Amino acid sequence: MAALDLTGKRAIVTGASSGIGRATAAALAAAGVRVVGGARRVERLETEVALELDVSDAASCERFVAEALERLGGLDILVNNAGLALGRAPFDESTEEDEAPVLAVNVAGLIRMTRLCLPHFGDWGHIVNMGSVAGRQAYENGALYVTSKFAERGFTYALREDLLGRPVRITTIDPGLVETDFSLVRFKGDEEKAAAVYRGVDAMQPDDIAECILFALTRPWHVNVDEIVVKARNQSSGGRILRDE
């Protein structure tokens, strides 16, 4: 069957100032979707409507959703992309300072944005949650990030049960190694450590993940793509990557 035409659909993309979020917002716009992008670094947004958003802050989310809906006149697509990791150490070296933001953004923020947006879908809606292979198989020295992504996947499937019969589709996209600012944030600005994550392997790029999102969104209406798991060719799991010598 033919792919769905997204022309005229209205979307919110969180974490749209860089990486996968920026690529997804651009891909949606190219497909004829009206996009509101949200991010803390609002000056880096390149969407039709650019609004400041901190998903870890309830008031920020409420303001953002209210203004986004006013500008769009409704909502069809929500891409919960905002996320981060902090630190890469055994759990007994973890700190509350690093743990709290990861859970606040990756779990509470995603849930909050979904709750705020869900009532505004009409007779066609699609929620895309950005997961990770870390939410499917644990790896060492990443306990809180792994926890947050397992939670995201669990929430996605619980929501799928609660919304059964309503005109809203739900997808989790679970990527492996994607070359973005993710590692730079994880290593708190240490460029050498961040660069080493992608060294010696042909990592995926943000556009690769945006294409997966577009695939899920454009399936015939009776089809729900529950999950897409996508990794670099030389990656078998979150912690196992074959690198060039």
Secondary structure as GFF3:
##gff-version 3
##sequence-region A 1 245
A	DSSP	beta_strand	10	14	.	.	.	ID=ss1
A	DSSP	alpha_helix	19	30	.	.	.	ID=ss2
A	DSSP	beta_strand	34	39	.	.	.	ID=ss3
A	DSSP	three_ten_helix	42	44	.	.	.	ID=ss4
A	DSSP	beta_strand	49	52	.	.	.	ID=ss5
A	DSSP	alpha_helix	58	72	.	.	.	ID=ss6
A	DSSP	beta_strand	75	80	.	.	.	ID=ss7
A	DSSP	three_ten_helix	91	93	.	.	.	ID=ss8
A	DSSP	alpha_helix	96	103	.	.	.	ID=ss9
A	DSSP	pi_helix	104	109	.	.	.	ID=ss10
A	DSSP	alpha_helix	110	117	.	.	.	ID=ss11
A	DSSP	three_ten_helix	118	120	.	.	.	ID=ss12
A	DSSP	beta_strand	121	130	.	.	.	ID=ss13
A	DSSP	three_ten_helix	133	135	.	.	.	ID=ss14
A	DSSP	alpha_helix	143	162	.	.	.	ID=ss15
A	DSSP	beta_strand	168	175	.	.	.	ID=ss16
A	DSSP	alpha_helix	182	186	.	.	.	ID=ss17
A	DSSP	alpha_helix	191	198	.	.	.	ID=ss18
A	DSSP	alpha_helix	206	217	.	.	.	ID=ss19
A	DSSP	beta_strand	227	230	.	.	.	ID=ss20
A	DSSP	beta_strand	235	237	.	.	.	ID=ss21
A	DSSP	beta_strand	240	241	.	.	.	ID=ss22
###
